[in-house]
Amino acid sequence: MAKPIPQVGFVSLGCPKASSDSERILTQLRAEGYAITGSYHDADLVVVNTCGFIDSAVEESLDAIGEALAENGKVIVTGCLGAKREVVRDAHPGVLAVTGPHALEEVMAAVHAHSPKPHDPYSDLVPPQGVRLTPQHYAYLKISEGCNHRCTFCIIPSLRGDLVSRPIGDVMREAENLVNAGVRELLVISQDTSAYGVDVKYRTGFWDGRPLKTRMTELVNALADFGVWVRLHYVYPYPHVDEVIPLMADGKILPYLDVPFQHASPRVLRAMKRPASGENNLARIRAWREICPEITLRSTFIVGFPGETEEDFCELLDFMQEAQLDRVGCFAYSPVEGAVANALPGAVPEEVKQERLARFMELQSGISKQKLQDKIGQTMQVLVDAADEENVVGRSAADAPEIDGVVYLEGGAGLFPGDLVEVKIIDADEHDLFAGPA
């Protein structure tokens, strides 16, 4: 009598980079013949991929581990919180194993130890594109791991290590498999996308029989040949980023940049140990818009950083007014265990942080609303995310999944997720667009 196939439950938390790690683990599990289950009770064990960047993420991860232990009892922990092994062990001493992020081999070794590998698995259990957590029509493409920066508010390098770029041939092969499987949008991610290839001195690799430099510009230019949407995330504003803007103007990749500026005051940026000054960033934004007027700029900012004065904050507001960014996220500074910034002088009172956050969002809300109002009457291409006979939810080139807005279209007969459709914008609110047939 054949032994039952071992089943593994999986919980994935955190950012798209963590999701990419989850997809690699799930792909390997399937390749080795394990079944993946969504039920705690059917699982032989549960893997929890955690986030540990800020306090709320740590709490969510610890709660998820606790729930898995209570419902199943056999839990393997991986991910960013796993890099703080003692935090996990102190809260949940009963876990089977704890590994850090980007630790496929360690996770699989733990799975093998507690749920033996199935006999003679077949490689065709797994499609070429692997197992994914995203819908079929878009996928995250992680091009590197770790980060060489030492921003004082961030502990990512201590969790994920220094920059390690993936071989460009491997990245292109993964992208090709994804596109062949029906993916219509590739979202390029890493901790620092602009730095791709720095660690290997932009070494020349090979793809499709031709040399290809391990560098962001050459990579995205090659990805454009697949004929799908290519969207860039986590792009530091280094000078060489200017090289990709003409590719956007020519329609090769989406005119969209996710640039984490974090602040505009040179004094605060120095305390954060961030590259570039606010003035340089404004000049660069102006130059980008001259080359590609339709470019969408998304960014994130921190208010209430230690030592931030009212003058610093007003400088940030002036920057926002001048920059007129399309999509913005903002956070009040929160101490993260292990971050250098915790020891900086001039802690900002919590009530002041929240007051500044409210002022910042009020300003940006007006900017974002006007940006969307200006799109009324325009015709644009929309990628369908969901559709039924009555309604369609999609995204324009200006909208990344889950973090930006959406486009609502009445009447979805004959449309399916992954379809590209021309629409005319007829209305807008603070976050989303409403459209009719073009």
WOFENSUL-V568414 format. One record per pair of residues at least 6 apart in sequence whose ideal C-beta (glycine too) atoms are under 8 Angstrom apart, sorted by sequence separation. I is the first residue (numbers start at 0). J is the second residue. D is the distance in whole Angstrom. If there is no record, write none. Layout:
# WOFENSUL-V568414
i->[I | I]
j->[J | J]
d->[D | D]
This chain:
# WOFENSUL-V568414
i->[11 | 29 | 36 | 39 | 50 | 51 | 68 | 80 | 81 | 88 | 99 | 133 | 189 | 196 | 204 | 205 | 211 | 223 | 234 | 246 | 247 | 248 | 262 | 288 | 334 | 335 | 385 | 386 | 394 | 397 | 398 | 414 | 426 | 427 | 11 | 28 | 50 | 67 | 80 | 87 | 98 | 131 | 146 | 149 | 178 | 203 | 204 | 211 | 222 | 247 | 261 | 268 | 287 | 334 | 385 | 397 | 398 | 426 | 98 | 148 | 177 | 203 | 204 | 247 | 268 | 275 | 319 | 332 | 347 | 383 | 384 | 398 | 424 | 425 | 50 | 51 | 88 | 96 | 146 | 147 | 203 | 204 | 243 | 262 | 268 | 287 | 383 | 384 | 394 | 424 | 425 | 11 | 25 | 50 | 64 | 87 | 128 | 145 | 146 | 202 | 203 | 211 | 219 | 261 | 302 | 381 | 383 | 384 | 394 | 424 | 425 | 49 | 76 | 98 | 145 | 174 | 201 | 202 | 262 | 265 | 382 | 394 | 395 | 423 | 9 | 64 | 201 | 219 | 231 | 261 | 265 | 284 | 381 | 382 | 393 | 394 | 408 | 422 | 423 | 47 | 84 | 96 | 146 | 201 | 264 | 265 | 302 | 381 | 382 | 392 | 393 | 422 | 423 | 49 | 95 | 145 | 147 | 199 | 263 | 381 | 392 | 408 | 422 | 423 | 9 | 49 | 76 | 84 | 144 | 145 | 146 | 147 | 206 | 262 | 300 | 332 | 380 | 392 | 393 | 422 | 9 | 47 | 81 | 96 | 144 | 145 | 146 | 196 | 240 | 379 | 380 | 384 | 391 | 392 | 406 | 421 | 47 | 74 | 81 | 82 | 95 | 96 | 145 | 196 | 260 | 263 | 379 | 390 | 391 | 60 | 76 | 81 | 82 | 95 | 144 | 145 | 195 | 196 | 240 | 331 | 390 | 391 | 406 | 61 | 74 | 75 | 81 | 143 | 144 | 195 | 196 | 215 | 390 | 391 | 47 | 60 | 74 | 75 | 76 | 77 | 79 | 143 | 195 | 260 | 332 | 389 | 390 | 391 | 7 | 72 | 74 | 75 | 76 | 77 | 78 | 79 | 81 | 143 | 144 | 231 | 331 | 384 | 389 | 390 | 24 | 45 | 73 | 75 | 76 | 77 | 78 | 142 | 143 | 193 | 229 | 230 | 231 | 234 | 236 | 331 | 388 | 389 | 57 | 64 | 68 | 75 | 77 | 142 | 192 | 195 | 216 | 223 | 229 | 230 | 234 | 235 | 388 | 391 | 24 | 56 | 141 | 215 | 219 | 228 | 229 | 231 | 233 | 234 | 235 | 236 | 331 | 387 | 388 | 407 | 61 | 65 | 68 | 77 | 215 | 228 | 230 | 231 | 232 | 307 | 331 | 381 | 386 | 406 | 407 | 408 | 7 | 9 | 45 | 61 | 64 | 65 | 68 | 216 | 220 | 231 | 233 | 296 | 298 | 330 | 404 | 405 | 406 | 407 | 408 | 409 | 410 | 6 | 7 | 8 | 21 | 44 | 47 | 49 | 51 | 52 | 64 | 216 | 219 | 297 | 300 | 302 | 305 | 329 | 379 | 381 | 393 | 404 | 405 | 406 | 407 | 408 | 4 | 5 | 6 | 7 | 8 | 20 | 39 | 45 | 46 | 47 | 49 | 50 | 51 | 77 | 142 | 162 | 215 | 223 | 296 | 297 | 298 | 299 | 300 | 301 | 302 | 303 | 304 | 383 | 386 | 404 | 406 | 408 | 4 | 5 | 6 | 7 | 8 | 42 | 44 | 45 | 46 | 47 | 48 | 49 | 50 | 51 | 57 | 61 | 77 | 162 | 167 | 223 | 296 | 297 | 298 | 299 | 300 | 301 | 302 | 303 | 386 | 391 | 393 | 4 | 6 | 8 | 40 | 43 | 44 | 45 | 46 | 47 | 48 | 49 | 50 | 51 | 61 | 64 | 140 | 216 | 222 | 271 | 295 | 296 | 297 | 298 | 299 | 300 | 301 | 302 | 329 | 386 | 8 | 17 | 39 | 40 | 42 | 44 | 46 | 47 | 49 | 51 | 75 | 159 | 164 | 187 | 220 | 256 | 295 | 297 | 299 | 301 | 329 | 383 | 385 | 17 | 39 | 49 | 51 | 162 | 164 | 187 | 219 | 383 | 384 | 386 | 8 | 17 | 140 | 164 | 219 | 271 | 371 | 383 | 8 | 75 | 140 | 164 | 172 | 270 | 329 | 383 | 6 | 7 | 10 | 12 | 13 | 51 | 75 | 155 | 162 | 163 | 164 | 171 | 187 | 270 | 305 | 382 | 383 | 6 | 7 | 8 | 9 | 10 | 12 | 13 | 14 | 162 | 168 | 171 | 270 | 304 | 327 | 382 | 383 | 6 | 7 | 8 | 9 | 10 | 11 | 12 | 13 | 140 | 161 | 167 | 168 | 185 | 237 | 254 | 267 | 277 | 281 | 306 | 382 | 383 | 395 | 5 | 7 | 8 | 10 | 12 | 14 | 49 | 75 | 166 | 168 | 236 | 237 | 256 | 258 | 260 | 261 | 262 | 277 | 280 | 284 | 305 | 306 | 307 | 381 | 7 | 9 | 13 | 138 | 167 | 192 | 235 | 236 | 254 | 255 | 256 | 258 | 259 | 260 | 261 | 262 | 267 | 305 | 306 | 324 | 327 | 380 | 381 | 73 | 171 | 185 | 192 | 254 | 255 | 256 | 257 | 258 | 259 | 260 | 261 | 266 | 267 | 281 | 305 | 307 | 319 | 327 | 380 | 381 | 73 | 192 | 193 | 194 | 254 | 256 | 257 | 277 | 281 | 305 | 326 | 380 | 381 | 185 | 187 | 191 | 192 | 193 | 241 | 244 | 248 | 255 | 262 | 280 | 305 | 316 | 320 | 324 | 325 | 379 | 380 | 13 | 101 | 148 | 168 | 184 | 185 | 187 | 190 | 192 | 193 | 194 | 236 | 240 | 244 | 247 | 248 | 264 | 304 | 312 | 316 | 319 | 323 | 378 | 379 | 12 | 101 | 129 | 138 | 146 | 147 | 167 | 183 | 184 | 185 | 186 | 187 | 188 | 189 | 191 | 193 | 236 | 247 | 267 | 303 | 315 | 319 | 378 | 128 | 135 | 136 | 137 | 140 | 142 | 144 | 145 | 146 | 167 | 182 | 183 | 184 | 185 | 187 | 188 | 241 | 245 | 262 | 266 | 325 | 378 | 379 | 135 | 136 | 137 | 138 | 140 | 142 | 143 | 144 | 167 | 184 | 186 | 193 | 241 | 244 | 245 | 264 | 312 | 316 | 320 | 377 | 378 | 12 | 129 | 135 | 136 | 137 | 138 | 139 | 140 | 141 | 142 | 143 | 147 | 166 | 171 | 178 | 193 | 236 | 244 | 247 | 264 | 319 | 323 | 376 | 377 | 12 | 128 | 136 | 137 | 138 | 140 | 141 | 143 | 146 | 170 | 174 | 178 | 264 | 267 | 303 | 307 | 376 | 127 | 128 | 137 | 139 | 143 | 164 | 178 | 262 | 303 | 375 | 142 | 147 | 167 | 171 | 175 | 244 | 264 | 302 | 374 | 375 | 12 | 44 | 128 | 143 | 147 | 167 | 171 | 174 | 263 | 264 | 375 | 127 | 128 | 143 | 263 | 303 | 375 | 10 | 24 | 127 | 142 | 262 | 302 | 303 | 374 | 381 | 126 | 128 | 167 | 263 | 302 | 143 | 263 | 372 | 263 | 371 | 10 | 20 | 302 | 371 | 20 | 100 | 101 | 371 | 374 | 8 | 99 | 100 | 101 | 300 | 368 | 371 | 378 | 46 | 99 | 368 | 371 | 17 | 368 | 371 | 17 | 367 | 8 | 367 | 46 | 13 | 364 | 12 | 13 | 44 | 44 | 271 | 43 | 44 | 270 | 43 | 326 | 325 | 270 | 328 | 82 | 83 | 27 | 31 | 79 | 82 | 142 | 326 | 33 | 82 | 326 | 326 | 24 | 28 | 79 | 20 | 23 | 27 | 79 | 20 | 33 | 24 | 28 | 140 | 17 | 20 | 24 | 33 | 32 | 33 | 31 | 32 | 31 | 32 | 32 | 148 | 32 | 31 | 32 | 30 | 137 | 30 | 32 | 30 | 29 | 30 | 35 | 29 | 26 | 29 | 52 | 295 | 28 | 52 | 295 | 297 | 7 | 26 | 51 | 52 | 293 | 25 | 26 | 25 | 297 | 23 | 52 | 297 | 7 | 22 | 25 | 51 | 22 | 5 | 22 | 5 | 22 | 21 | 150 | 5 | 4 | 18 | 2 | 18 | 2 | 151 | 152 | 19 | 151 | 11 | 18 | 150 | 151 | 19 | 150 | 16 | 149 | 150 | 15 | 148 | 16 | 148 | 15 | 148 | 255 | 254 | 255 | 257 | 253 | 255 | 152 | 152 | 228 | 232 | 228 | 19 | 230 | 15 | 16 | 15 | 16 | 16 | 152 | 157 | 154 | 153 | 154 | 152 | 154 | 154 | 153 | 152 | 151 | 152 | 151 | 152 | 151 | 149 | 151 | 184 | 183 | 186 | 186 | 15 | 183 | 181 | 183 | 137 | 136 | 136 | 136 | 134 | 83 | 83 | 137 | 133 | 54 | 57 | 53 | 54 | 136 | 54 | 135 | 136 | 53 | 54 | 134 | 135 | 52]
j->[17 | 35 | 42 | 45 | 56 | 57 | 74 | 86 | 87 | 94 | 105 | 139 | 195 | 202 | 210 | 211 | 217 | 229 | 240 | 252 | 253 | 254 | 268 | 294 | 340 | 341 | 391 | 392 | 400 | 403 | 404 | 420 | 432 | 433 | 18 | 35 | 57 | 74 | 87 | 94 | 105 | 138 | 153 | 156 | 185 | 210 | 211 | 218 | 229 | 254 | 268 | 275 | 294 | 341 | 392 | 404 | 405 | 433 | 106 | 156 | 185 | 211 | 212 | 255 | 276 | 283 | 327 | 340 | 355 | 391 | 392 | 406 | 432 | 433 | 59 | 60 | 97 | 105 | 155 | 156 | 212 | 213 | 252 | 271 | 277 | 296 | 392 | 393 | 403 | 433 | 434 | 21 | 35 | 60 | 74 | 97 | 138 | 155 | 156 | 212 | 213 | 221 | 229 | 271 | 312 | 391 | 393 | 394 | 404 | 434 | 435 | 60 | 87 | 109 | 156 | 185 | 212 | 213 | 273 | 276 | 393 | 405 | 406 | 434 | 21 | 76 | 213 | 231 | 243 | 273 | 277 | 296 | 393 | 394 | 405 | 406 | 420 | 434 | 435 | 60 | 97 | 109 | 159 | 214 | 277 | 278 | 315 | 394 | 395 | 405 | 406 | 435 | 436 | 63 | 109 | 159 | 161 | 213 | 277 | 395 | 406 | 422 | 436 | 437 | 24 | 64 | 91 | 99 | 159 | 160 | 161 | 162 | 221 | 277 | 315 | 347 | 395 | 407 | 408 | 437 | 25 | 63 | 97 | 112 | 160 | 161 | 162 | 212 | 256 | 395 | 396 | 400 | 407 | 408 | 422 | 437 | 64 | 91 | 98 | 99 | 112 | 113 | 162 | 213 | 277 | 280 | 396 | 407 | 408 | 78 | 94 | 99 | 100 | 113 | 162 | 163 | 213 | 214 | 258 | 349 | 408 | 409 | 424 | 80 | 93 | 94 | 100 | 162 | 163 | 214 | 215 | 234 | 409 | 410 | 67 | 80 | 94 | 95 | 96 | 97 | 99 | 163 | 215 | 280 | 352 | 409 | 410 | 411 | 28 | 93 | 95 | 96 | 97 | 98 | 99 | 100 | 102 | 164 | 165 | 252 | 352 | 405 | 410 | 411 | 46 | 67 | 95 | 97 | 98 | 99 | 100 | 164 | 165 | 215 | 251 | 252 | 253 | 256 | 258 | 353 | 410 | 411 | 80 | 87 | 91 | 98 | 100 | 165 | 215 | 218 | 239 | 246 | 252 | 253 | 257 | 258 | 411 | 414 | 48 | 80 | 165 | 239 | 243 | 252 | 253 | 255 | 257 | 258 | 259 | 260 | 355 | 411 | 412 | 431 | 86 | 90 | 93 | 102 | 240 | 253 | 255 | 256 | 257 | 332 | 356 | 406 | 411 | 431 | 432 | 433 | 33 | 35 | 71 | 87 | 90 | 91 | 94 | 242 | 246 | 257 | 259 | 322 | 324 | 356 | 430 | 431 | 432 | 433 | 434 | 435 | 436 | 33 | 34 | 35 | 48 | 71 | 74 | 76 | 78 | 79 | 91 | 243 | 246 | 324 | 327 | 329 | 332 | 356 | 406 | 408 | 420 | 431 | 432 | 433 | 434 | 435 | 32 | 33 | 34 | 35 | 36 | 48 | 67 | 73 | 74 | 75 | 77 | 78 | 79 | 105 | 170 | 190 | 243 | 251 | 324 | 325 | 326 | 327 | 328 | 329 | 330 | 331 | 332 | 411 | 414 | 432 | 434 | 436 | 33 | 34 | 35 | 36 | 37 | 71 | 73 | 74 | 75 | 76 | 77 | 78 | 79 | 80 | 86 | 90 | 106 | 191 | 196 | 252 | 325 | 326 | 327 | 328 | 329 | 330 | 331 | 332 | 415 | 420 | 422 | 34 | 36 | 38 | 70 | 73 | 74 | 75 | 76 | 77 | 78 | 79 | 80 | 81 | 91 | 94 | 170 | 246 | 252 | 301 | 325 | 326 | 327 | 328 | 329 | 330 | 331 | 332 | 359 | 416 | 39 | 48 | 70 | 71 | 73 | 75 | 77 | 78 | 80 | 82 | 106 | 190 | 195 | 218 | 251 | 287 | 326 | 328 | 330 | 332 | 360 | 414 | 416 | 49 | 71 | 81 | 83 | 194 | 196 | 219 | 251 | 415 | 416 | 418 | 41 | 50 | 173 | 197 | 252 | 304 | 404 | 416 | 42 | 109 | 174 | 198 | 206 | 304 | 363 | 417 | 41 | 42 | 45 | 47 | 48 | 86 | 110 | 190 | 197 | 198 | 199 | 206 | 222 | 305 | 340 | 417 | 418 | 42 | 43 | 44 | 45 | 46 | 48 | 49 | 50 | 198 | 204 | 207 | 306 | 340 | 363 | 418 | 419 | 43 | 44 | 45 | 46 | 47 | 48 | 49 | 50 | 177 | 198 | 204 | 205 | 222 | 274 | 291 | 304 | 314 | 318 | 343 | 419 | 420 | 432 | 43 | 45 | 46 | 48 | 50 | 52 | 87 | 113 | 204 | 206 | 274 | 275 | 294 | 296 | 298 | 299 | 300 | 315 | 318 | 322 | 343 | 344 | 345 | 419 | 46 | 48 | 52 | 177 | 206 | 231 | 274 | 275 | 293 | 294 | 295 | 297 | 298 | 299 | 300 | 301 | 306 | 344 | 345 | 363 | 366 | 419 | 420 | 113 | 211 | 225 | 232 | 294 | 295 | 296 | 297 | 298 | 299 | 300 | 301 | 306 | 307 | 321 | 345 | 347 | 359 | 367 | 420 | 421 | 114 | 233 | 234 | 235 | 295 | 297 | 298 | 318 | 322 | 346 | 367 | 421 | 422 | 227 | 229 | 233 | 234 | 235 | 283 | 286 | 290 | 297 | 304 | 322 | 347 | 358 | 362 | 366 | 367 | 421 | 422 | 56 | 144 | 191 | 211 | 227 | 228 | 230 | 233 | 235 | 236 | 237 | 279 | 283 | 287 | 290 | 291 | 307 | 347 | 355 | 359 | 362 | 366 | 421 | 422 | 56 | 145 | 173 | 182 | 190 | 191 | 211 | 227 | 228 | 229 | 230 | 231 | 232 | 233 | 235 | 237 | 280 | 291 | 311 | 347 | 359 | 363 | 422 | 173 | 180 | 181 | 182 | 185 | 187 | 189 | 190 | 191 | 212 | 227 | 228 | 229 | 230 | 232 | 233 | 286 | 290 | 307 | 311 | 370 | 423 | 424 | 181 | 182 | 183 | 184 | 186 | 188 | 189 | 190 | 213 | 230 | 232 | 239 | 287 | 290 | 291 | 310 | 358 | 362 | 366 | 423 | 424 | 59 | 176 | 182 | 183 | 184 | 185 | 186 | 187 | 188 | 189 | 190 | 194 | 213 | 218 | 225 | 240 | 283 | 291 | 294 | 311 | 366 | 370 | 423 | 424 | 60 | 176 | 184 | 185 | 186 | 188 | 189 | 191 | 194 | 218 | 222 | 226 | 312 | 315 | 351 | 355 | 424 | 176 | 177 | 186 | 188 | 192 | 213 | 227 | 311 | 352 | 424 | 192 | 197 | 217 | 221 | 225 | 294 | 314 | 352 | 424 | 425 | 63 | 95 | 179 | 194 | 198 | 218 | 222 | 225 | 314 | 315 | 426 | 179 | 180 | 195 | 315 | 355 | 427 | 63 | 77 | 180 | 195 | 315 | 355 | 356 | 427 | 434 | 180 | 182 | 221 | 317 | 356 | 198 | 318 | 427 | 319 | 427 | 67 | 77 | 359 | 428 | 78 | 158 | 159 | 429 | 432 | 67 | 158 | 159 | 160 | 359 | 427 | 430 | 437 | 106 | 159 | 428 | 431 | 78 | 429 | 432 | 79 | 429 | 71 | 430 | 110 | 78 | 429 | 78 | 79 | 110 | 113 | 340 | 113 | 114 | 340 | 114 | 397 | 397 | 343 | 402 | 157 | 158 | 103 | 107 | 155 | 158 | 218 | 402 | 110 | 159 | 403 | 404 | 103 | 107 | 158 | 100 | 103 | 107 | 159 | 101 | 114 | 106 | 110 | 222 | 100 | 103 | 107 | 116 | 116 | 117 | 116 | 117 | 117 | 118 | 119 | 235 | 120 | 120 | 121 | 120 | 228 | 122 | 124 | 124 | 124 | 125 | 130 | 125 | 125 | 130 | 153 | 396 | 130 | 154 | 397 | 399 | 110 | 129 | 154 | 155 | 396 | 129 | 130 | 130 | 402 | 129 | 158 | 403 | 114 | 129 | 132 | 158 | 130 | 114 | 131 | 115 | 132 | 132 | 261 | 117 | 117 | 132 | 117 | 133 | 118 | 270 | 271 | 139 | 271 | 132 | 139 | 271 | 272 | 141 | 272 | 139 | 272 | 273 | 139 | 272 | 141 | 273 | 141 | 274 | 396 | 396 | 397 | 399 | 396 | 399 | 301 | 304 | 382 | 399 | 396 | 188 | 399 | 186 | 188 | 188 | 189 | 190 | 332 | 337 | 335 | 335 | 336 | 335 | 337 | 338 | 338 | 338 | 338 | 339 | 339 | 340 | 340 | 339 | 343 | 382 | 382 | 399 | 400 | 232 | 417 | 417 | 419 | 382 | 382 | 383 | 384 | 384 | 336 | 337 | 400 | 400 | 333 | 336 | 333 | 334 | 416 | 335 | 416 | 417 | 335 | 336 | 416 | 417 | 335]
d->[7 | 7 | 5 | 7 | 4 | 5 | 5 | 7 | 6 | 7 | 8 | 7 | 7 | 7 | 7 | 7 | 6 | 6 | 6 | 5 | 7 | 7 | 5 | 6 | 7 | 7 | 7 | 8 | 7 | 7 | 5 | 6 | 7 | 7 | 6 | 6 | 8 | 5 | 6 | 6 | 4 | 6 | 8 | 6 | 8 | 5 | 6 | 8 | 5 | 4 | 7 | 7 | 6 | 5 | 5 | 8 | 6 | 4 | 6 | 7 | 7 | 7 | 8 | 8 | 6 | 8 | 8 | 8 | 8 | 6 | 5 | 7 | 5 | 6 | 7 | 6 | 7 | 8 | 5 | 8 | 5 | 6 | 7 | 6 | 7 | 8 | 8 | 6 | 7 | 7 | 6 | 4 | 6 | 6 | 6 | 5 | 8 | 8 | 5 | 8 | 7 | 6 | 6 | 6 | 6 | 8 | 5 | 6 | 8 | 5 | 5 | 4 | 5 | 7 | 7 | 6 | 5 | 5 | 7 | 5 | 6 | 6 | 6 | 6 | 7 | 6 | 6 | 7 | 7 | 6 | 6 | 7 | 4 | 5 | 7 | 6 | 7 | 4 | 6 | 7 | 5 | 4 | 7 | 5 | 7 | 8 | 7 | 7 | 8 | 5 | 5 | 7 | 7 | 7 | 6 | 5 | 6 | 6 | 3 | 6 | 7 | 6 | 7 | 5 | 8 | 7 | 8 | 8 | 6 | 4 | 7 | 5 | 6 | 7 | 7 | 7 | 7 | 6 | 6 | 6 | 6 | 5 | 5 | 8 | 7 | 5 | 6 | 7 | 8 | 5 | 7 | 7 | 7 | 8 | 7 | 4 | 5 | 8 | 5 | 4 | 8 | 8 | 5 | 4 | 8 | 7 | 7 | 7 | 4 | 7 | 5 | 5 | 6 | 5 | 8 | 5 | 7 | 5 | 8 | 8 | 7 | 8 | 8 | 8 | 8 | 7 | 7 | 6 | 5 | 6 | 7 | 8 | 6 | 7 | 6 | 5 | 5 | 5 | 7 | 8 | 7 | 6 | 5 | 6 | 6 | 7 | 8 | 4 | 6 | 8 | 6 | 5 | 5 | 5 | 8 | 5 | 8 | 4 | 8 | 7 | 4 | 7 | 7 | 6 | 7 | 4 | 6 | 8 | 7 | 7 | 5 | 7 | 6 | 6 | 8 | 8 | 8 | 5 | 5 | 6 | 8 | 7 | 6 | 7 | 6 | 8 | 7 | 6 | 6 | 6 | 7 | 7 | 4 | 5 | 6 | 7 | 6 | 6 | 7 | 8 | 7 | 7 | 6 | 8 | 6 | 7 | 6 | 5 | 7 | 7 | 7 | 5 | 5 | 6 | 8 | 8 | 6 | 6 | 8 | 5 | 5 | 6 | 4 | 8 | 5 | 5 | 4 | 7 | 7 | 8 | 5 | 6 | 5 | 8 | 7 | 6 | 7 | 4 | 6 | 7 | 7 | 8 | 6 | 8 | 5 | 5 | 5 | 5 | 5 | 7 | 8 | 7 | 7 | 8 | 5 | 7 | 6 | 6 | 7 | 6 | 5 | 6 | 6 | 7 | 7 | 6 | 7 | 6 | 8 | 7 | 7 | 4 | 8 | 7 | 7 | 7 | 7 | 6 | 5 | 6 | 6 | 6 | 7 | 7 | 8 | 7 | 7 | 6 | 4 | 8 | 5 | 7 | 7 | 4 | 5 | 6 | 8 | 7 | 7 | 7 | 8 | 5 | 5 | 8 | 4 | 7 | 5 | 8 | 7 | 7 | 7 | 7 | 7 | 6 | 4 | 5 | 5 | 5 | 5 | 4 | 5 | 3 | 7 | 5 | 5 | 7 | 8 | 5 | 5 | 4 | 6 | 4 | 5 | 6 | 6 | 4 | 6 | 8 | 8 | 5 | 4 | 7 | 7 | 7 | 7 | 7 | 8 | 7 | 4 | 6 | 7 | 8 | 7 | 7 | 7 | 8 | 7 | 8 | 5 | 7 | 7 | 8 | 7 | 8 | 8 | 7 | 5 | 7 | 6 | 6 | 4 | 7 | 8 | 6 | 6 | 8 | 4 | 7 | 6 | 7 | 5 | 8 | 7 | 8 | 7 | 8 | 7 | 5 | 6 | 5 | 6 | 8 | 4 | 6 | 6 | 6 | 5 | 7 | 8 | 7 | 6 | 8 | 8 | 6 | 7 | 7 | 5 | 7 | 7 | 6 | 3 | 5 | 6 | 5 | 8 | 7 | 7 | 7 | 5 | 6 | 7 | 7 | 7 | 8 | 7 | 6 | 6 | 6 | 6 | 4 | 7 | 7 | 6 | 7 | 4 | 5 | 7 | 7 | 7 | 7 | 6 | 7 | 7 | 5 | 5 | 7 | 6 | 7 | 5 | 8 | 8 | 5 | 6 | 4 | 5 | 5 | 5 | 6 | 3 | 7 | 7 | 4 | 6 | 6 | 7 | 5 | 6 | 7 | 7 | 6 | 6 | 6 | 7 | 5 | 7 | 7 | 7 | 5 | 8 | 8 | 7 | 6 | 5 | 7 | 8 | 7 | 6 | 5 | 7 | 6 | 8 | 8 | 6 | 4 | 6 | 7 | 7 | 6 | 8 | 8 | 5 | 6 | 6 | 6 | 5 | 5 | 7 | 7 | 7 | 6 | 8 | 6 | 6 | 7 | 7 | 4 | 7 | 8 | 6 | 5 | 6 | 7 | 8 | 6 | 4 | 5 | 6 | 5 | 5 | 5 | 6 | 5 | 8 | 6 | 6 | 5 | 6 | 7 | 7 | 7 | 8 | 8 | 5 | 5 | 7 | 6 | 7 | 7 | 5 | 6 | 5 | 7 | 6 | 5 | 6 | 7 | 6 | 5 | 4 | 7 | 8 | 5 | 7 | 7 | 8 | 7 | 7 | 7 | 7 | 7 | 7 | 8 | 7 | 5 | 7 | 7 | 6 | 7 | 7 | 7 | 8 | 8 | 8 | 8 | 8 | 5 | 8 | 4 | 7 | 7 | 5 | 7 | 6 | 6 | 6 | 6 | 7 | 8 | 8 | 5 | 4 | 7 | 5 | 5 | 4 | 5 | 5 | 5 | 5 | 6 | 6 | 5 | 6 | 5 | 5 | 4 | 7 | 6 | 7 | 8 | 7 | 6 | 6 | 5 | 6 | 7 | 6 | 5 | 7 | 7 | 6 | 8 | 7 | 6 | 6 | 7 | 6 | 8 | 6 | 5 | 5 | 7 | 5 | 6 | 7 | 8 | 7 | 7 | 4 | 7 | 5 | 6 | 6 | 7 | 7 | 5 | 8 | 8 | 8 | 6 | 8 | 7 | 8 | 6 | 8 | 7 | 5 | 4 | 6 | 5 | 5 | 5 | 5 | 7 | 6 | 7 | 8 | 5 | 6 | 6 | 5 | 6 | 4 | 7 | 7 | 7 | 5 | 6 | 4 | 7 | 8 | 7 | 7 | 6 | 7 | 8 | 7 | 6 | 8 | 8 | 8 | 7 | 8 | 7 | 4 | 5 | 7 | 5 | 8 | 6 | 6 | 8 | 3 | 5 | 7 | 7 | 8 | 6 | 7 | 7 | 5 | 6 | 5 | 7 | 6 | 7 | 7 | 7 | 8 | 6 | 8 | 6 | 6 | 6 | 7 | 7 | 4 | 6 | 5 | 6 | 6 | 5 | 7 | 7 | 5 | 6 | 4 | 7 | 6 | 7 | 6 | 7 | 8 | 7 | 5 | 8 | 3 | 5 | 8 | 4 | 6 | 8 | 6 | 7 | 7 | 6 | 6 | 7 | 6 | 7 | 7 | 5 | 8 | 7 | 8 | 8 | 5 | 6 | 8 | 8 | 8 | 6 | 5 | 6 | 7 | 6 | 7 | 7 | 7 | 6 | 6 | 7 | 7 | 7 | 5 | 7 | 8 | 5 | 8 | 4 | 8 | 6 | 6 | 7 | 7 | 8 | 6 | 8 | 8 | 4 | 7 | 8 | 7 | 8 | 5 | 8 | 6 | 8 | 5 | 6 | 5 | 6 | 7 | 6 | 8 | 5 | 7 | 8 | 7 | 8 | 8 | 8 | 7 | 6 | 6 | 4 | 7 | 8 | 8 | 8 | 3 | 5 | 7 | 7 | 8 | 6 | 6 | 7 | 5 | 5 | 7 | 5 | 6 | 5 | 8 | 7 | 8 | 7 | 4 | 7 | 7 | 4 | 8 | 7 | 8 | 8 | 5 | 4 | 8 | 7 | 8 | 7 | 7 | 6 | 8 | 7 | 6 | 5 | 5 | 7 | 6 | 6 | 8 | 6 | 6 | 5 | 8 | 7 | 7 | 7 | 6 | 5 | 6 | 6 | 6 | 6 | 5 | 4 | 5 | 8 | 6 | 6 | 5 | 7 | 6 | 8 | 8 | 8 | 6 | 6 | 6 | 7 | 5 | 7 | 7 | 7 | 7 | 7 | 7 | 7 | 6 | 7 | 6 | 5 | 7 | 7 | 7 | 6 | 6 | 8 | 8 | 7 | 5 | 5 | 7 | 6 | 7 | 8 | 4 | 5 | 4 | 8 | 7 | 6 | 6 | 7 | 7 | 7 | 5 | 6 | 7 | 8 | 7 | 8 | 8 | 7 | 8 | 8 | 6 | 8 | 6 | 8 | 6 | 8 | 5 | 7 | 7 | 3 | 6 | 8 | 6 | 7 | 7]
